[in-house]
């Protein structure tokens, strides 16, 4: 399915707006007879305006490899001076217009009416004459500019102007020219603005024309230029811009300066990551307040890390053309530090890692602190198969009363935490561990990985200051291991389901990381381990949560299989219903586990149609659920052969589908995205719905049809939290209790009809659930 715009990055939304504007103006103008004065010339609409758009924007021919001398700024081995960086930012990535000529095969815009609609590049200089032609045209009916188009114009103008003010006076002349053209187009089209549909201009930023100083003085102000792309209710409900029927091609605006565009896209990426970070921190606050389960917040946090990687992948080609993600990240960070009057490279002391006055910029906005250390660490340790931190900078202090006072102390505290964490290799991968492997392979540290490391540090700090302390998650993980082992201890050792479930919980019964280091030390392949056993788990709450999630899903899945195959739980469940229906038990005597199980599974698991209310109904329902066809009760049946049918056969259902589907993707190491999570929530909702309870086609669980990535992270956490009772329900214990009851029931029948009589009815032990079929009639 197509991914909704509000689940994409802010930069994608911006590019979508520019495509909407270009497509509507070009198609409308040509539907009104617009023709360039030189139809065959270089500036004609059929050549420049209608040149097919490139799917990647990569130059062809000689310009494709290397891009020409001096046109691509490569990353220096060490951080250059601020002046060199600013100069490089102005020069990097410039290419001749001839090298931008798009290939014949064009990409398809999301605004195209069909998959076969062509996509073209529209030159900026065509906007104004096309807009003027639309205004002057004598159209019948009169052309009306949709207010949603006007809103798109306002959003793009605001974003580009505010961005230029944010980054200073280095805006490319082509960039400034584009803004001026859009403003003239907006003024020209105002007489045609429709006042009835979509978003009014008042719903978008009003201060586009105001001369506002955009210095990043407040924590959120560096992203103000993108606040028009927050998915408000008006934004989500606004109608799509309808292109003229006769010309339904889509258009992309010609490329602006690559360096400037890369910085714009990168700032949009940072804004997306800032919102994800705020949401993740809120989830961990809820965990600290015991409002959310550890596994729920951990799975959602890992999903947020993957969302970040997906968003960065969207702009990766643009960053690559501008020198690569590390160089662009460096340029942006240094420029912001300069704008704040905290030059990053102006060290107070020669041995400092950087100017610690700029600590907050890298910590709060750009994630450059985490990126700087991660890159330095892997440059020194990437060739090694197993690295070990020797404590050269000290050790992470997890005491709640320890509060770093200065920026330097904060940096060293986080540096110690990262050094301990990045040195470990694990048997199960979260997004942090997978990111390590990618960095080893590519030697490139993407901002999405720096973001993931920063989330790790945020979580560590959050838990250090919480009532439970840093190792609260580790304690909960150990409690889960003990609880599952206790449940499995009563199950026969020969059971395959028991063995599979037990294998999962036994992996972390000891610390495999510390054991591996100790073994290598004995073989003189590694120095003696400097840190204590369990350090990794005690200092990684998210990983503990993911492992708890893994153990629960395996416990549920294996327990379901273990109890479903013999059929004791299903049979006793119907027997319990019959006895209660016949008033065989007083109301105050209730089998709580069976009641809970029946409520989770629903009536459709136990009954064909409505629950039976008579002895004959109990027998018939039991036979139907075992797979007997309804034809066996036909009055004209001529044979005694029992007809079987899968139509009425019942079996137990797996529950906790969101959790199970998420774990399946972890197991197969398959990528996660907003689209995948939306689909998982929808599938889980569909499985839990009964016929007739759907509240709208195509709407995902909890309304994921109209949410942002941050909302999706929250919904994922809430959904997994809601499924925990289903995952932790002990199917193993319920089966054992039902099997013991059936054994007692068999012995009771033998006392009534004589020793050995039941061997004729139930010759094999595994047929014991059929004992219950005799009970209703006997009652």
N, C-alpha and C positions, 0 to 999 in steps of 0.2 A: 504494500500500500504506500501511497505517497506520504512523505513526512510533512506534517503541517508546519507552516512558517514559524509559529511560536515555539516549536520544539527545536528550532535551528539557532545558530549563533546570531548575535546582533549584527555582525558584519554581513551575514547572509540576508538578514532582513533589509539591511541598507541596500545591498546589491539588488534584491528583489524590487525595492522601491524604484531604483534607477531604471531597471528593466521595464517596470510598469509604465513609468513616465515616457521612456523612449518609444515603447511599443504603441502606446495610445496616441502620441503625437504623430508618429510616422504613419501608422495605419489610417488615422483619421484624416490627415492631410492628403494622403494619396487617394483615399476614397472620395475626396472632394476635388480631385483633378490636379493635385499638386504635381508640377513637373519642373525640374531644374532647367535653367537657361541653356545649359550645355549637356544634353542627355548623354553624350558619348565622352564627355571630358572627365578629367580626373576628379572634379567636384560634383559630378552628377549624382542623382539619387540612385541610379542604377549601378554606379560603380563604387562610389565611396559610401553612400548611405546603405546600399544593398549588398555590400561585401559580406560574404558569409562569415559568421563569427567562429572563432577558434574555440575549441573545447578547453584548451589549456593555456592559450596565449603564448605558446613557446615558438620562437622564431625557427624558420626552416633554413635549409641549405647551409652555407658556410657560417652563417650567424648562429646556428643552433648549437654548435659545439664551441664552448668557450665564450661566445657572445662578443668577440672582438677584443682588441688590446685595451686594457685599462677600463673596461666597462663593467666589470664585476669586482667588487671589493671583497677579497678573501679575508677570513678571520686571522688576525695576527696571533702568534704563539702566546703573547701576553697582552694584558689590557693596555691599549694605547692611551695617550693623553686625551683629556676631554676635548681640546681643540681639534685634535686629529679625528676624533670620533664625529664631532659635529660637521667637520668638513667632509668626511666620508659619507655621512648621511645625505648630504646635498648632492654628491656626485655619483653614488653607487647606483648601479642598475640602469643607467641611461642607455638607450638603444636608438638607432636610427629608425625612422618611420617605415622604411622599406623592410626592415627586419621583422616588423610587427605584422606583415601581410598574413592574414589567416589562411589556413589550408581549406581545400574544397569541402571537406567533411565538417559539418557544423554541429555544435551541441544543441540540445533541446532545452529551452527554458521551461521552468515550472509554470510560466504563465501561458504557454501555448495551449490552444484549444484542443489539439490532438497531438499524438506522438509524431505525426508526420508534418506538423507545422514547421516551416523553415525558420531559422534564427539568423539575424544579421547584425552587423555593427553599424551604429549610427554615429556619424561624426558630430562633434559638439557644435560646429558652426552651422549645422542644419537645423538646430532646434528653433532658433528665433524666426527664420523665414517660414518654417512649417507652422509655427504658432500663429504668426501674422496671417498666413494663408487661411488657417482655420477660422480666425476671427472675421476676416473679410469675406469669406465664402457665403454665397447666397444659398443656404441649404434648406431643404424642406423634407422632414421637419427640421427646425432649428437645432443646431448642435448645442448640447449642454455638457459642460465639464463636470463629471461626477465629483462630488465633494471628497470622495475617497481618493481620487487622483490629486486633488488640491492638497489633501492631507499628506500624501506621499511627497509632493513637492516641498511642502513646508518642513517635513521631517528631514529630507535630504539637505535642504539649505541650512537648516539649523545645525545639523550634525557637522557639516563641512565647515561652516563659519566658526562654530564654537571650538572645533578641533584645531583650526588654524590659530585661534587666540590662545588655546591651551598650550600649544607647542612653540609659540613665539612667532617671529617674523620670517621664518625660513620656508614658508609655504611656497611650493613651486608655482611659477607663473601660470602654468596650464591649469593647476588646481584652482587658483583664484579666478581665472577666466571662466572655468566651469560654473563656479558659484554665481558669478555675475550673469552668465547666460541663463541660468535657472531662475534667477530673480527677475530678469526681463521677460522670460516666458510666463512666470507666475503673474506679473503685472498685466501682460497682454491677455491672458485667459480669464482674468477676473470678471469681465462682463458676461462671460458664458457660464459662470459657476452656478451649478444647481444647488438649491437650498433645501432639497427635500430628502436626499438619500445620504447614507453613510456618515462620515465624520465631517463636522464643520471645521473651518480653519481655527475656530476658537478652541477646539479640542486639542490642538497641537500647540507647541511652544509659541507663545505670543511675542516673546522678546527676541525674535530673530534679528530685528533691526536695532535692538538696543546695544549700546556700546558697553558691554559688561566685561569687566576684568576677569579673565578666566584662570588666574593663578591658583594652583592647587593648595589652598590654605586649609581647607577642611578635608577630613578623611575621605569623603566621597566625591569631592569636587573634580577630581581628575577624570571622572567618568560622566560629568554633566552633559557632555556633548552627545551622549547616547541615551539620555533618559527618555527621549521621545520614542525609543523602541522598547519601552516597557510594555508588556502585553496587557494593557488595560481592557476592561470589559468592552469599551467602545471600539478599541483596536480589533479585538477578536470578533466582534459582531458586525463590523463594517462589511458591506457587500464588496465583492470583487469588482475590479474595473473591467467593464465589458468592452472588448475590442470590436471595431466595425466588422461586419460579417464578410465583406468582400475582400478584406485584406487582414487575415488573421495571423500573419507572421509575427514573431517576437523579435525584439531588438535589444542589444546590449550597447551601452555607451562605450565609445572608444577608450582604450586604456589611458589612464593618467600616468603621471610619473611613478615608476615602480617603487622607488624608495619611499616616497611620500605615502603611496597607497599601502605599502607594507606596514608602515608605522601606524596608519589609520586602522588597518585590519588588526594589528597587534594590540592596539589600545582597546578595540572592541572585544578582543579575546580576553584581555585582563578584566574588563567590566563583567563579562560572563562568569569568569572564574571567581571574581569577588562576590557575586551573588551566590554562587554555589558554596563558597567557603562560609558565608554567613549562615546559610541554611544548615550545613553540616555542623557548625558550631552550636546552633540551636538544638539540633538533635542530641548532641552529646550533653548539652545542658539538661535536656529532658531525661536522659539516661541517669545523669547524676542525681536528679530529683526523683528517680525511680518511677518515672512516667512511661518510659520505653525500655524494652528489653535490649540487652547487649547485642544479641544476634541481629535484631532489627536495625539498630543504628549502624552496625558494622557493615552489613550488606548494602545499606543505602549509601554509606560513605564510600565504599569501594565502587559502587555504581557512579557516584559523583566524580570520582577519579577517572573512570572510563569515559564519562561524558566529556570531561575536559580534554582528554586525548582526541575524541571524535571531533570536537569543535576546532582544535588546533589542526587536525588533519584537513579540515575544510579549507584552511588558508595556507596550508603547507606549500603548494606550488608558488604562491605569491611570495612567501618568506624565502623560499629557495632562490627565486630570481633576484631577490634583494640582498643576497649574501648568506642566507641561512638563518634559522631561528635563533641561534646563539648570538650572531652579530646584531640582528634586529633587537633582540632582548637587551643586549648591552647598550645599543644606541638609545633606546627608550629610557632605560634606567639612568644612564648618565645625563641625558637631557633633562629628566625630571629633577634629578638632584641639583643640576645647575639652576633650573628655574626656581627651586626652593632656597637657593643660596647655601646649599650643603654639598659642595663638590665632592663627589665620591672618592676621588683619588688624592684629595688633600689630607694626607695622614697627619695626625698630631705627633706621632712617634714613628720612627722608621720601622719598628717591628710590628706595628699594627697591621691587620689585614686590609683595612680601608679606613676611611674617615667615619668614625662611629657616630658622628652627628647625622649621617645619612642612613643609619640603621633602620629607622621607621619606614623609610621609602621602600627599601627592599623587603621588609617584613610585612608591611600593611598593604602595599599596592602591587609591586612588580614581581614578588617572589624571587628576587635576584639573590638574596642572601642564601636561600636554599640551593639555588642553581649554582652559585659560585663555589660553595663547598662541595656539592655533589660532583661537579666537573673536576675540581682539583683532586678529589678522592679517587675517581675512576682513572684519571690520568696516571696515578701512581700505582693503582692496584688492579687494573683491568687484566693484565696478562696472567695474574695468579688465579689458580683454580679455587683456592681457599685463602682468604685474607683474614687478618686478625688485628684488631685495634689494640695497641700496646699501652694506652693510657697516657700518651705524650702530652695531651692537653688537659688531662684530668678526667674524672668520671662524672656521669650525670648524677646530680643530687636530687633525689626524689622526695626529700623531706618537705612536708607541707609548710613548715615555718621558714624554709629557705626562700628568700625573695631577692633576686638579683636587683641591685639598685641602679646600676648604670647600663648604658647601651652596650658597653664592652662586656660587662658581666652577663647580660642577656645573651649576647652573641656567643660567648664561650660556653654558657650552659647549653644552648641549642647545638653548638658545634660538637660538644661531648656526646649529646644524645644521638646526633646523626652519625658520628664516628662509630659508636657502638652498634647502631642499627645496620648501617650499610656494609658491615663486615660479615654479616651472616647469610648463609644459604639455607633454604628451607625445602622440605619435602612437598609442601603445598603452597601454591603461589596466589598472592593477592596482586592487585595492580601495582603495588610498590615493588614486589619481587619481579614481576614480569618486566617492569620498567628498567630494573637493574640489568636484566639480560639484554634488553634492546640497546641500552647505553653501551654495554660491553661490545656489542656487535657493530654499532654505528659510530661509537666515540662522539656522539652528539647528545647533549642534554636538552631535551625540549622543555618548554615552559610548563607543559602539562605535568611533566614529572616533578619539576620544582614545586608546582602547585600541590602534587600528591605528598611530597616530603613536608611541605608547609602544613598540610592538614595533619600529618602524623605528629608534627611538633605541637600544633594547636591542641590535639587530643591529649597528648602527653601533659601539657600544661593544664588543660581543663581538669584532668583526673588527678593531677598532683595537688590541686587546690580543693578538690571535692572531699566530702566526708569520708568516702571509702578509700581514698588514696590511689596511687598509681597502679597498685597490684590488685585492685578490686576485681577487674575483669579476669585476671589470672585465677583468683580465688573462685569465681563463678564457673570458670572453665573446669577447674579441678572438681568442684561439686557436681557438675554435669557428668564427668567421667565416673565418679563414685556411684552416682544414682543409676546410670545405665549398667555399670558392671554388677551392681546389686540385683537389678532386675534380671540380667542374663544368667546370674549364678544358679538360678533354679531351673534353667532350661537344659535339656539333655546335651551333653558335649558333642554328640554326633550331628546335631542340627546344623545344616549349612547356613541358614539364616542367622543363627546365633554366632557362628564363626565369622561371618562377614561383618556383622554389627560390632562384634568384639574387637576385630582387627582394627577398626577405625579408632576406638577409644584407647586401645593399648599403645598406639603409636606415640602418644605424648605422655604415657605413664612415667617414662623417664625423659630426660632432656637429650634428644638425639644430636643436637648441635654441640652441646658440651661434651657428649660422649665421643663424637667424631674428633673433636679437637684434642681430647685427652689421648685417644688412640694414636693420632698422628704425632703427638708429642712423644709417646712411648717409642714410636718408630723413628724418632729424631727427624721428623719431617716438618715439625712446627714447634714454635716456642710454647712453653707452658701456658695454658689459658690464663689470661689475666683477670677476666671477669668471673663471677660466680655462676653456678648452674641456674637455669631458668631466667637469666637476665633478659633474654630476648622476649619471652612471653610476658614477664612482669612489666616490661617497658613497651609493649605493643598491644594495647587494648583492642584495637580493631582486628588484629589477627586472631586474638583469643575469641572474639565474637564470631568471626568467620568459621573458626573450628567448631565452636558450639553449634552454629547453624548446620555445619556438615554432619556432626554427630547426631543431631536431632533428626535431620532428614533421613539419614541411613537407618536410625532406630525405628522411625515410623515406617519406612518402606519395607524393611526386613520383617518387622513385627506384623505388618499387614499381610505379607505373603505367608508367614509362619502360621498365622491364625486362620487365614482364609482357606487354604488348601484342604485341611481336614474337615472343615465345615462345622466344628463344634459350636463356635460362637454364633453362627447363623441359626443353627438348629435350636440352641438353648434360648436365643433371643425370641424366637417364635413361641417356644414353650413358656417362657416367662410372660409373654403377652397373653397367652391362653389362660394361664393360671390367674393372672391379675383380672382378666376379663370375667372369669368364672368366680371371682371373689374367693380364690383359694388362699389368699394372703391378706392380712389386715392392712389397712392403708398406711399405718406407721412403719411397716416393714417394707423397705424399698432397697433394691440392689442398685446402689448409686453408680457403680461402674457401668452396669448394663444400661441404666437409664441415660447416662452420659453418652455411651456408645451409640445407642439408638437415636438420640437427638442429633449427634454429629452426622450419622449416616443417612438419616431421613427414612420415612416410611417406604419409599420405593426400593430400598435395599432388602426389606423383609417381606413386603406384601405385593401381590399382583392385584392392583386396584386398591380399594379401600380395605383397611384392617378388618379381618373377619371377626364375627361376634358370636359364632356358634361352634359346637364341636365339629360338625360336618365342615364348616368353613375353615377351621384350623387345619384339618386333614387335607382338604383340597388345596389350600394355599401352600402348605408345606410341599405337597407333591408338585405343584406348579413351579415353585421356586427351585426345586431340584431338577427341573427340566422336562417334566412330563407335559405332553401336549394336551390341550383342551379337548381334542378329539377322543381321548380316552373316556370321557363322560358322555359321549354321544349315545342316545338311546338305541340307534340302529347299528351300533358297532358290531361287526361280525367276527372279529378275531380277538383272542385274549392277549395278543402281542401288545406290549406297551409302546406307544408312540412317544418319541422324544422331540423336544423343540428348544432351540436357543432363545426363542422369542420371550419366554416367560422365566427363563433361568435367571436367578439373581446371584450376585456376588458382592463382596465388600468393596467399598470405594476407597481409593487413595484420597487423602485430604491434604490441606495445606498446599494447594497447587502453585501459588506464587513462589513459595519457598522451594518446592521441588523443581520447578522450572528454572529458577535462578541457580540452584545448585547444579543442575544438569549442564548449564553453560560453563560453570566453573570447572566441572569434571572434564569437559571436553576442551577446555581452554578456548572457548569461542568468544569472539568480540561482543561487547555490550554497547548499546547505543540507546538514545531516547526512544527510537522506533522499536527496538527489541523489548525494552521494558514496558512500553505502552502495550505492545502485543501480548506480553506475558500477563499483565494485569487484566487485559480483556479476556484472554483465554481462561484465566482463573475465575473471573466473574461469570463467564458463560457456563463453566462446569458447575458452579454453585447455584445457578439460577434454575428455577423450576419453570415448566412451560407456562407462558403467559405473564411471566414476571419481568420480562425485558422492558427497559424504560427508554428505549431509543436505539435504532440500528446504528452500528458503528461507533457508539460511545463506549469508551473503555471504563474499567472499574473506577468508581469514585470520581467520575468526570474527567478522565485523562484526555478527553477530546479538546479541552480548552485550558490546558495548564502549561506553565513554563517548565524548563528543565529543573529548576529549583523546587517547584511544586511537585514534580514527578518524584524527586528524591524523597520528599516528605511523605507522599502517598505510598511509596514503596516501603518505607520504614513502618508506617502505620499498618499496612496490610500484613506484613510479615509478623508484626507484633500481635495482630489479631489472630493469626494462625498458630501461635505457639501452643495453646491448649490442645489443638488437633495433633500437633507433632509430638508432644510430650505424653500423650495418652498411651498407657502401657498395654499394647495389644498382646504382648507375650504373656503378661500376668492374667489378662482376661481369658485368653485361650486355656491356660493351665487351670483356672478356676472352673471354666465350663467343662473341660475334659474330666476333671475330678468329679463334678456333679453328675456327668453322664455315667461314670463308673459306679457311683453310688446308686444311680437310678437302675442300672442293669442288675446290680446285686439285689435291689428291692424287688424287681420283677422276678428274679430267680427264687426269692423267698416265697413269692405268691404262687408261681406255676411249677416250682420244683427245680432242683439243681440240674444244670446242663440244658434246660429247655431253651434258654435264650441262644444257645449255640446254633440252633437251627435258623433262627431269625437273623442273628449277627454272627456269622462264622469267623469273621476276621476282626481284629482289634481296630483297624482303621475305618471300619464301618460303624463304629460306635455311635456317631451322631444320629443314625437311623433309629436308635432307641426312642428318641423323642416322638417319633411318628405314632408310637403306640400309646403315648400318654394321654392325649385328648380324649380318645374313645374310652380308655379305661376310666378317665375321670367322669 
